[in-house]
Amino acid sequence: MRPESRRIPARTTEALLMLSAILFAKPTFAMGNELARVADTHALLKSPTPVAVKKGVVLHGLDAKMHTAIHKAGRIWMRHGKVLVVTSGLDGRHKKGSLHYAGLAVDLRSRYFAPSICKKVTHELQRSLGGEFQVIREKHHIHVEYDP
Ligand SMILES: [Zn+2]
């Protein structure tokens, strides 16, 4: 059997697909490194844009609009050299009546951005999502909710 005809385990295939997605999207070495580091501790979403989800975060029950928002955010984060990490969905403790509990809000990692970049990223995401979404820069993350 020729080595290249060996069956590749599903997990490896997924990783390869993810890597090729990144290469197609933007072939930067730094991004590959970043993703490898993130993939160590986070789940990766199947997406043309690399998006990671922090361990313990619940996205099941998330509104489809929020998935779209996550993918748009992923592209913006990537433009700024970071892999987007979703740090909260339907999990966690939020204030009473929070849209998180309705599957209409997510928190996105921002701690790796310098303050000026974080501000820029927030504006870019707000512009990309439009007026039906609210993008709020919090101390440790960027909160995004669908609130038409
Ligand atoms: Zn939030």
Boltz pocket constraint, residues with backbone or C-beta under 6 A from the ligand:
constraints:
  - pocket:
      binder: B
      contacts: [[A, 88], [A, 94], [A, 100], [A, 105], [A, 106], [A, 107], [A, 142], [A, 143], [A, 144]]
      max_distance: 6.0
